[in-house]
Amino acid sequence: MRRSRCHEGGGAAAAAAFSALLLGCVVMALVGGAAAQGPRLPSDYKTLSGAAPLVIAKGGFSGVFPDSSQDAYSFAKVASAPGTGTAMWCDVQLTKDGVGVCLRDINMNNCTTVGQAYPARKRTYVIDGMHKTGWFVSDFTIAELQSAVYLTQAIWSRSERFDAIYPIVSVTDFQYLVNMSSPVWLNVQHPIFYKQHGLDMSRYIFSIRKLVSMDYISSPELGFLKNISARVGRKTKLVYSFLDKNLLDHSMNQTYGLLSTNLTFIKSIASGIMVPKDYIWPVTSDNYLRPSTSIVTDAHKAGLEIYASDFANDRIIPYNYSYDPLAEYLNFISDGGFSVDGVLSDYPITASEAIGCFANLNSSKTDHAEPLVISHNGASGDYPDCTDLAYHSAIDDGADVIDCPVQVTSDGVLMCMSSINLLDTTNVQRTPFATPPSLVPEIQSTPGIFTFNLTWANISSSALKPRISSPVSDYYLVRNPRYANQGNFLKLSDFLAIVMERDLSGAMIIIENAAYIAKSLGIDIVDSVTTALSAAGFDNQTAKEVLIQSKDSAVLVKLKQQKTKCKLVYTLPSDIGDASNSSLKDIKKFAHAVVVDRISVFALSYNFIIRQNRLVHDLQSAGLAVYAQVFRNEFVAVPFDFFGDATVQINYYVQSFNLSGIITDFPKTVRRYKKNTCTVLGKDMPNYMLPVVTGALDQKLQTFQTQPPSVAPMPILNSSSVEEPPLPPAAPRNVPGGGGPSGGATATPGGAPPSDAHHTATVSTGMLLVVVSAALLI
């Protein structure tokens, strides 16, 4: 998603940034300091040369900083594959006076503040056969650009707080920033257009040969590469960049699709090709992968290296990747049965992780060492919550523990469902079971249709369909649409049978609303769960651990008094940043472990981490095991400090805290992290696998006075929030005529819960009075 914004000022801040010369030690802090650049582990890559694929940092680390800014290049050098493993990319544009600059587009409208600096100089030109309107590099001198125009982000999902700070970088200054430590990649976009405006790109490239180490030169105009091929040195690789197959390469008067079928001819000019990702893995109209093409194999057979472009952590990628950018890279470098020779990315840290630490991992049997991989409603990132599909997928994806939030039906059947409100997780409103929503204040503040309004036969019928969760749907990001309503709900007994049968270390049973269920439905859910566990054989084995989780301390206190063998886990409120000593002592009385919200670890402002809280440290100091929840892959669910990469976030939590478990919608992502080959390297671990220093981006912004607003300290958990009265005894149940909850809860009209009986009766009496009054009037 591209954007266009208005910007104000920025001159003073930009000057300060320029004179400060980049991030200095702060940029090192962003990736945890200058650690040893460990050797890449040996691996079998199916590249043309057999070497590891090249990481190409598009405009530097342009996923965080504006494309082609000083800090983007500086950060890319320390946060990517070391040495020659990462090339720095510059899109070369020419100014009116023939100076080369690095800018992502010849039209500066969407990547600079040029519209505010020179509002009257908007123009319209025909470029590659299309009319384009904006502010064009070739209309400005280098002095005009560097004195008044500053770089901005061009992608809406990225923060604008680094906008209007950095000046435009010339190609020769770009070489200075790279400092000979990384290969230089010059991409020449529009040689024909510049020629039409009296600027010769070929002549410019030849003029800087002694100033700039041109390791790679790419262009979407094959004619340009042909013209310079005889005069560039042997060390310079020429790469032909393909655009959309239907577009025309005007230098050859052929479409890119047609040219892609003549790789032998391209080999006579270039040593490699760069193609959009869908040349290799085509995508369906509903955003799923098609089978891969043969273009990688064909290129290698022709003696051409092949590079893939368009990688970014904040793009919408095919649903097959479960919003995991690392999984996408792996499909291009190892998991697909072939390997491209390099990847062009806005987030070189993720590409570096994929190539250096996750390629060609062994598929050995899952070990159940800590931190445990704990599912959240099964693999709910890929399938509807708590369905058979979600649970079996979680196990196949490497979960150590699968979870069951226990709910109860009107006939007393215990089942697994992520919400007691069927409106949250099913299509109940479009079924014959759609009773009028009722309000149960003890459960939630809005009306709902609850599991105890329906029988198990209703819930397990074919009419009631599950609905996949979409926790970030506000950003128009949905999950696996083809399976959005697939799968079957499970009774608790069926769930426990799966746990006993499969290779798992145990189960997490979640109990909520126990007091209401006892008082209003006449069911002691704690005793019912204990009975179900015993019936499933958990009392007679030690191989599978059962964890019982609840946010209600009274539930865990009762289990503690019953001397349960289960591990008791207390769910902390999500909005706290610390816990008082007295609350920690109280928790220790009834729980072995706690679940913390992953965001409770930090204070956040506008998705930037401001500081780290002491919560986890204090909990562990009190002797409590800590599980963190809920980890999600979607880039909008990750603070900016983790670069839209779920693996960077997981890496931070694992290396920074001694977590006992990670609760996740995407078990596969966490399981793969546990198999990585880099975190075991000690001092030789590469920079890109060091935990980020949280808050470093905010510190960097403070130097420009563009940091997000400060936030007040998060609340502290106190004893008063932990202590609860004991659970009430289960009320007697009465089921007239066989209806209502089996075993005792009073049946009410329309399937309403017993607590709504008075409201229902009042409404019925009122209706009767209206009818009688009307009759009397007549």
N, C-alpha and C positions, 0 to 999 in steps of 0.2 A: 504494500500500500504506500503510494507516494503522497507527499503532502506539499502544501505551499503556505507559508506563513508570512506575517509581517514582523519585522525586527526593528528594534530601536537601538541607536547608538552602537556601543560595543567597541569603539575605537580605543578608549583608555584601557579597557580590560584586555583587548587584543594586544596592545603594545606591551602590557605587563607580561602577558603569556609569552609573547615572542622573545622578550628580553630574558625571561626566566629560563628559556631554552628547555621547554618540554617538561616532562614529568619528573626527571631526576630520580631521586630515591623514592618518591611517592609511587611512580609507576612500578618500581621494583616491589614496593609493599603490596600492590594490588595482587600480585601472584606470590606473595609470601617471602619476598626477598631474593637475593641472588644465590640460589642454591647451585649445587654442582650440576653441570649439564651432562647427565649420565648417558652412557652409550645406549643406543637403540638396541633393543633385544633382537637377536636374529629371528628372522621370519621369512617365509617363502612368499614373495610377492610375484604375481603374474604380470608384472610390468614388462615393457619391451626390454629393458636392461636387466631386470631382476632386482633392481634397487627399490628402496621404499618410495612410494609416491611422493611427489613434491607438494608441499603446501604453498599455495599462492595467496598472499594476503591482499585482498582487493582494496586498494586505497589505504593499506595498513589495517588496523583493527577498526574498520569502519562500522561495525555493529554497535560500538560504544561512542567513539568520537566521530566527528564529521569526516567523511571520505576525503582522503589525501591531506589531512591535517598533520602538523608536526607530531602531536601526541598520538595520533592513530598509528603512525609509522614507528614511533619509539616503543609504544606498548606492544605492537605486533612482534617486535624483535625479542622481547623478554618473555612473552606469553605464548610462544610458538615453538615448533621444532627447531632445535639449535643449529647454528652454522648454516650450511648450504641446504638444510631441510626446508627452509621457508624462503620463498622469493617475494620481494616487495613489488607490488603492481602500481603502475602509474598510467592513467589514461592521459595521453599527451594531447594537449590542445595548443594552438598557436595564437598569440596575441596579434593585434594590428601591426605592431612593429617587429614581428617575427620571433618573439621569445616564446619558448616552450614552457607550459605550465602543466601541473597535474590537477585535472578536474574531471569528475565522473561523467560530465556531459558537456557537449559544446554549447548547449542552451543552459545558461547559468541560473535560470529562473527558479529552479527547485533545489539548488544546492548552495546558493550564496545569498547575500543581502543586496545583490546588485540592483534589484527593483527599487529599494529604498534609497540607494546612493545615486542612481541615475534614472529616475522615473520616466524621463522624456525620451529615453533611447531604446525603447522597445521596437523590434523589427520583426518582419516576417520573411522567411526564406524557404526555398524548396531544397530539402536535404533528402537524398536517396529517394527522390520522386514524391516526397510528401511535404506539404506546407506545414511549417512550424513557426510559432510565434513566441517571442521571448527576448532575452538579452544574450547575445552571442559573443563568445570570446574574441572572435576575429574583428569585432567592432571597437575594441578597447586596447589601449596600450598597457604595457606591464605596469607603468607608473600609476595609471588610473585605477587599475585593479588592486595593486598592493597598498595603495594609500587610503582606499575608502570601502573596499569590498571584503567581506568576511565569509567564511564557510559556515554552512548549516547542514543539519541532517536532512535527508530526503525521504525518510521512511517514518510513517506516522507512529508506528509501535515503539519507536526509540525516543529517548528523552531529548527534549529541546534545550536542556540546560547547558549544553556545550556549544550552542549556536552563537553566532556573532562574536566569537572570541578569536578564532584563528585566521590569520591572513592566508591568501593563496600562495602555494609553494611553487617556485620555478623548478624545472627539471634538474637544473644543476644544483639547486639547494636540496632537492630530493636525494641526489647522490650523496650529498654531505650528511643528510640525516641517516641514510642507510649505512654510511661509514664503512663501506667495503666488506661488511660482515655478512651480508646476505646477497644472494643473486638479485639482479635488477631486471624487472620485466616491464618493458615499455609497450603499451597498447595504443595503436594509432587508429582512431575510429573513422575519420572522414577525409582521407587524402584528396579525393576528387573535389569535395566542397571547398577545401582550402585552395586548391589549384584554381578553381573558378573565381576566387577572391584575391588572386595575386600572391598567394603564400604557398611555398613549395615545401611540403613535409619531407620529401626525400632529401632535399638540400639541407634542411635543418638537422635531420638525423645524422648525416655525414659530418656536419659542422661540429657536433658535440662528441664525436667518437673518442677523442682523447680526454674528455672531461667526465664522461659517464661510461661506466662499465655495462655495456648492453649485453647482458647474458641471454635475454629473450626479447624478440620483437614480434608482436602479433598484430594482426589487422583483419577485419572482415572484407577487405578488398584484396583479392588475390593478385590483381594486376600491380598493386603497390609493392607487394612482397617480391614479385617477379622483377620489378624495376631495380630494387635494391639488393637482390640476392647476389649479384656478381661483385658487389663492393663492400659488403659487410664481412668482417673477419670470420674465420672458421669457428671461433669460440661462440659466436652469436647464433642461437637457434631461432629460425623463423617458424612461426606457428600461424596457421590459417584459422581464423575464428569464424565458425559457422553461426549464422543467425537463423531465424525461423525458416523452415523449409520452403515456405511459399514466397519468401522475399527474394528480391533480385540482387545479386552482386553486380552492380553497374559497371565495375571494372572488367567483368567477363561477359556481361549480358546473359547470364544464366542464373537460374534459381539455385539457392543453396541445397535444396533437395536433390536437384540433378547433379550438382557438383559432388555431393556426398557419395554418388555411385561411381566416381572416377578418381579413386584414391591414388591410383598409380600416377596419374597426371599431376596431382597435388604433390606427390613425393618428389617430382622433378623440380619443384620450386621450394618446398618447405620441408622441415624435418619433423613437423608435428601438426596436429589439428586440435582445436578446442571446440567442443560441442556443448549445447545446452543439455541438461540432464535428460530431457525426454527423447533425445536421439538414442540414448542407451536404454533407459527404462521408460517406455511410453506410458501414458496415464489415460485412464478412461474419463468419460465426461463427468462421472460422479466421483472422481478423484481416488481411484484405486489403480494399482500397478497392473500393466499388461506384462506378458512375458518379455524378457530382455531381447534386444536386437543383436545382430552379429557385428555391429560396427566396431567394437573394441577389438575383437579377433581379426576383423578385416583390416583395420588400421595396422595392427601389429604384423600381419602377414605382408602388408605393403611396405613395412619398414618404418612406419610412422608412429611416433609417440602420440597418445591421445589424452587430452585433458578435459575434465568436465567442469562446467561453469554453473553459476546461479545458486550456490550453496549459501544459506543464511539460516541462523537459528530461529529467526522470527518470520520466516515464510510459512505459508500453508503448504505442508508437504502431504503426500498421499497417506491415506488413513492406515495403510499397511504398516507404517512406521510408528504408529501410536504416539504421534507428536514428539518423537525422540530424534533429534537431529543426528545424534551419534549413530543410531541405527541406519539412517540414510547413507551416511558416509561409508559404513561397513558394507553396504550393498554394492558400492562402487569399487571397493578396494579388496574385498576378500569373500564376503558371504555370497556374492552372486556367481562365484565360479570363475571370475576374471578380475583384473585390476587395471583401472586407468592409471596413467603415469603421473597424474597430478590433479588437484582439485582447487578451484578458485572460490574463495570464501570470504565473507564479511566477518566471520568469527574464526580466525585461524587457530585459536586455542582448542576448539572442538575437533577440527580436522587433525590437529597434532595428536590429540588424545586417541582418536580413532586409529591413526596409523601407527603410533608408537606404543600403545598400551592395550588395544582391544582387537587388533586384527588377528585372525586365525587362532582364537582362543580354543582351548580343548573343551570338549563337551562331556567331561567326566561327570560321574554321579554327583548329585547335589550334596554338599556337606552342610551340616546344621550348626556351624560355629556362629558365635555372635559377631556382629549384630545380626539378629534373626531378620529374615525377610518375612514380613507379616502382611497378609493381604488386607485390603480395606474393602469390604463387601465383595470379596473375591477379586478377580482381575476386572474391576469395575471401570477401568479406563477403556476396555475393549468390548465388554458385554454388559447387559443390564445387571444391576446390583443383585447379589445373592441368588443368582440363578445357577442351575447346574452347569451352564456354559461358563459362567464367571469362575466358579470354583474349580472346575477341571482345567480351565486355562491357567488359573493361578498356580496350580500344582505343576502343570507342564512347563510353566515359565520359571519355576524354581523357587516358589514360596516355601518357607520352612513351616509356617503356621498359617492356617486359613481361619477366617473369623465368621462368627454368626451372631448378628444382633437379634436377640430372641424377641419375638412378638407372639401374641396369643389370639386365636380366633374365637368366634362366639361359641363354638362347641368345645372350647378348651384345648385345642391342638396347639402345641408349641411349634413355631416355624421360624425360618430365617428371613428377615426382611430389613432393609436398611432404615426404613421409617415406619412408625406405627400408623402413619397417615397414608392411606392408599393413593391419595391424590398426588403424592410426591413421586411415587415409583411405578404406578400402573396407569392403565387406561380406564379405570373404574367408572369414570363419568360417562363413558360410551358403551356401558354394558347394562344388562337387566338388573344388576346389583347396585345401581346408582341411587342409593337412598339420599334424601336431602342431607347435606352436610350439617353436622351438629357441632356445637361449641363445647369443648371440655377444657376449662381453664387450667386444670391441673397438668394438662399435657402441652397445650399450645394456646396462643392468644387468638388464633383464627379458626374458623370452622373447618372440619375435615370429615372424611369418611375413613373410619379406622378399621384395623384388622379385626377388632372384636365386634364389628358390625356385620361381619360375614362369616359363614362357616368355612371350614377347610375345603369342602366340596365346591363352594363358590370360588374360592381363591385359586384352587387347582384346576378349575374348568378351563376349557379352551377359549371361552369368551373373555376372560381376564388376561390381558397381556402385560408383561413387564415393560418398563420404559427406561432406556439407558439414561444414566445421570449425565448432566451437562453443567458442571460447577462453574464453568467460565463462559456460559452461553451469552452473557452480557457483551462479550467481545465477538460474538457470532462464530465461536469455535464449538463445533459439535463433535461427538465421538461416533465412530464406526456406524454410519447410518444404515448400512445393509443389515446390521444386526440390532438395530435400535429397539426392536420389540420381540426379540427371540429369546428362547430359554424357558425353563420351568422353575417355579419356586420349590423349595425343599422344606419338608418337615425337619425339625431338629434331629429326630432319630435318623433320618436319611443322611443328614449332614455328618452326624457322628460316625455313621457307618463308612462314609468316604474317608474320614480321618483315620479310622482304624485300618482301612484297606491300603491306603496309598503311602508313599514314602514321605512322611511329614514328621516333624519333631513334636507337633501337637496342634492344639486348637485354642482359639481365643473366643470365649463366650461372653457376649455383652448383654448386660441386664439393665434396663431402664424402666422407669415408671412402675416400679415394684409396689410402692405404697398405694397408688391409685388402683392397680390391678387387684390387689388384695382387698381393698375397701369396697370397690365398686363392682368388681367382677367375681369376687369370692374365690380367687385363685392365688395361692402362695407360689409365686413364680420362682422364688429361690429354691424351695423344696422340690418344685416340679423339675427344675433344671438338674438338681442333684440326683433325683430319681432317674431322669433320662440318662445321665452319665453312667450311673450304676448299671442300668439295663443294657447299655451299649458295651459294657465290659471294661470300663476305665478303672473300676476299683481293683481289678485283678491283673493289672499290668503296670509297668514302670517305664516302658519305652516312649510313651506319648505323654507329654506334659499338657495339662489343661490350665489355661489362664482364664480367670473370670474378671472381666473389666466392668467397672461401673463408675458413673459420676456421683452416685448416691452412696455416701459413706455407710448408711444404715444397712445396705445390702452386704457390703464387705464385712461389717461388724458382725452381722448374723452368721455369715459363713465362718468367720474366725471363731465365734463361740461354738459352732458345730464341729470345730477341729477338722475342717476340710483339708484334704491333701492338695487342693488346687492352689495355684499361685494367684494371689489377689492383687489386682491392678487398679489403682485409683486414677480416674480421669480428671485432670486439673482443668479449671476454667481456662478458656482460650485467651482471655484478655489480660492475664497477669504477667508481670515481669520478674517477680521475685516472691519468695515465701518467707513468712516470719518463722522464727525458731519454734514458737509455740505450735504453729500449724504443722511444721515438720514433725514435731514430737507426736502430735495427734495422729497424723497419717501413719507414722511408724507403728502405732498401736494396732492397726487393722490391715495394713497393706504391705506387700513385699516390693512393689514397684509402682511407678506412676507413668501416665501417658501425658506428654506435654504437646501443645500445639507448636509446630515447627517455627511459627512466626513469633511465639512468646520468647524465643531466644534473643530477638532483636527488637530495637525500637526503629520503626520505619517511618519515613516521610516521603510521600510521592514515589513510593517503591524504591527509594534509596535507603540502605541501612545506615542509620545514624550512629548507633552504638550497640554493643552486645550487652545483654542483661546477665545477671548472676544466677539466674534461675537454675540452670542445669548443674552448675557447680555446687550450689547449696543443696540441691536434692541429692546429688551423689555423695556429698560430704556427710549427709545424714544417713547414709547407708541404703538409699533407695535406688533400685535399678530404674533406668529411664528409657522409655520408648517414645519416639517422636512421630507425630502424625500431622497432616496427611501429605505425603509427597506425591506431586503430580508432574507430568511431563510438559504440559502446555506452557509455552514461554511466558504467557501473561501471569502465570501462577508463581513465577520465580522472580525474586528481587533483581534489580538491574545489576547488582554486584556479582551475580552468578551468570551473567551474560546469556540469559535465555536457554541455558544448558542444564537439564536436570542432573546430569552426571557431575558437573562442577558443584552443584548444590549438595548432592549426596557425598561427594568427596570431602567437602568442607565439614559436614556433620560427623562423618566417620573419623576423620583425622583430628578434629578439634575436640570431640567429646567421646567418651567411652560409652557409647550408646549400647543398650542391650538389644534393641530392635528398631527397625524402620517400618512404619506402617504406610502402605502405598497403594494407590490405585493401579500401579503398573509394576507388578513384581519382577517382570523380565528385566527392567532397567536396573533395579537394585541388584538382582542376581548377577547380571553381567558385570556390574561394577565390582562385586566381590571376587570375580575371576580375573581382574585386570593384572597385567604383568609388571606394573611400574611401582605400585605402592610398597612392594617388598624390596625395593632396591636401596632403601636407606639413604645414605648421603649421595648416591648416584641417581636418585629419583629426579627426572627432568622437571624443569620449572613449571611446565604446563600441568603437572599433576600435584603441585604443592597447593595446600589450601589457600584460598584468597584471604587477604586481610580485610575483614569486613569493616565498612566505614571509610575505606580509603578513597572511594569515588567521591564521597561527601567531602572529605578533606581536600581533595583536589579542587572541587568546585568552590570551596571556601577561598582559595587563592584568587579566584575570579569574582568572588562575591556573588555567585549565582547559585549557591547551595539551596536546597529545599528548606522550607521553614522548620525550625526546631520543634520538637515535640516534648510534651511533659512526660515525666517518668510514668511507666505503666503501673497499675495498681499492684499492691502486695497482698498475697493470700494470707488471711488471718484465720485464727481458730474458729471464729464465729461462722466462717464460710464452710468450714469442714464438718463441724459437729451437726448432727441431725438427730431427731427423735427416733426411737426404734420403729421398725416397720410394724404397721398394725396387723393384727391377726386377720386371716381371710374371713370375710363375711359369709354367713350361711348362704348357700345357693339354692334357688327354687326355680325349677323349670316347668311351668304349667304346660300341659299338652305336648311336651317334647320339644318345644321351641326354645330359642335363646341359647345361652351358653350352657353346655352340658355340665352337669355337676353342680349347678346351683344359682348362677346369676339370674336375677329377675328379668324376664323378657319384657321388652317395651316396644310400643308401636314403631314401625319403620326401622327396626333394628337399632334404635337409639340406645346408648349406654344407660345403665341404671341411673347414673347421676343426672341424666336428662329427663327422667320419668316425670318429675314434678313439672318441668317446663312443658312437656308434651301434654300432661293432664290439664294444665292451666289453659293451654291453647284450645284443647278439645272442649273444655267447659265454656270458654268464651264463645266458641262457635255455636254451641248449643243455645246459649243465652240470646245470641243474635237471631237464630232461627225462631225461638219462642217469641221474642219481642216482635219480630216481623209478622208472625201469625196473629198476635193480639191486635196489632195495628190494622190488619186486614179485617 
